[in-house]
Amino acid sequence: MKVKVDFDVCEGHGTCVDACPEVFQIGDEDDVVRILDEEPSDPDVQEKARRAEGVCPVGAIEISE
C-alpha cells in the first residue's frame, strides 16, 4: 500500500488525521497535512488509511496497492 496526498487539492480539514493518526498529521503552525508513513504495513493501519481516503471531503488522498 502507498499513501499519497494531493497537496494542491488538500484544504487541511483534518478528517484524515481523525481517521488515521498513525499515517496523517497536521502541522501545528501551518495546518498542512503531513504523511507520517507512506507505506504502512500493519493491516489495521491500512484499513484506517483507506477509511481516511473515503472521508476526505475534497478527495485529496489516494491509496494504491
N, C-alpha and C positions, 0 to 999 in steps of 0.2 A: 504494500500500500504506500502511496505517495500523496502527501497533502500539499496543496497549493492554494494560495490566496491571490486573487487579482486585486492588487492594491489600488488600481485605477477605479475599481468598482466599489471596494470596501468603504463603508461610511462609519465604521467604528461603533456599531450598535452594541457589540459585546455579547450577542446571543451565543456565539461560538465558544466564548470563554465560559459562559454558564453551562453549556452542554458538555464541554470537554476541556477543563483547565489543564489537563496533562499535555495538551498539544497547543493550545492557544493562550495568549496573554495580551493584555492591553497595557501599553506604556503609561507610566504614572504621569509623565509630563506632556505627552503629545497625543494621547488617545489613539495611537496607531496599533493595529493588531500585529502581534509577532507570532511566528510559528516556533514553538519550543522543540518540537520533534517532528521533522518532515516525514519520517518513515517509522511510525510506531509499530512495534512488533507484538505487543500484548493484545490479544483478541478483544478484551473488554474495552481497551482504549480505542481500538479500531472501530468498534461499534459506536462508541461515543463520538468519535470523529465523523462518522457517517451521519449521525444524528445532528451534529453541528452543521454539516453541509446542508441538511434538509431544513434547518430552522433559520438559516441566514436570510434575512429579509430582502437582500439585494442579489443573492446568488453569487457571491464573490468567492465561495470556497469550491474547489474542485478536488475530488478524490479519484485517483486512478490506481489500478492494480498492477 
